[in-house]
Amino acid sequence: AKALDYSLKRWKALTRYLEDGAVPIDNNWVENQIRPWALGRSNWLFAGSLRSGQRAAAVMTLIQSAKLNGHDPYAYLKDVLTRLPTQKNNVIGELLPHNWTSAVISKV
């Protein structure tokens, strides 16, 4: 009875995918993307301090965002960290994973 009551109270959200074909029926894709980070959570409990934990979270976010935008995380971070000291503040957004293009022209 509790499960049915729970479902009925959230019926609109549960049936949202029926109204819009772009909405997935489940969130398996998202869960698979965050699983490596969730599994390592216990390993990262002792990052040293709150500040170092926040820094680790920021780096992990950049790595995952680079992957989701189709970039090689190593190449992305190497390029961004090289360009960051000379990047103007008003165009810093160019270094975000969804806006980034490599400054290095690859040789074929």
Secondary structure, DSSP 4 states (H G I P E B T S, - for coil): -HHHHHHHHTHHHHTHHHH-TTS-SS-HHHHHHHHHHHHTGGGGTT-SSHHHHHHHHHHHHHHHHHHHTT--HHHHHHHHHHHGGG--GGGGGGGSTTT---SSPPP-
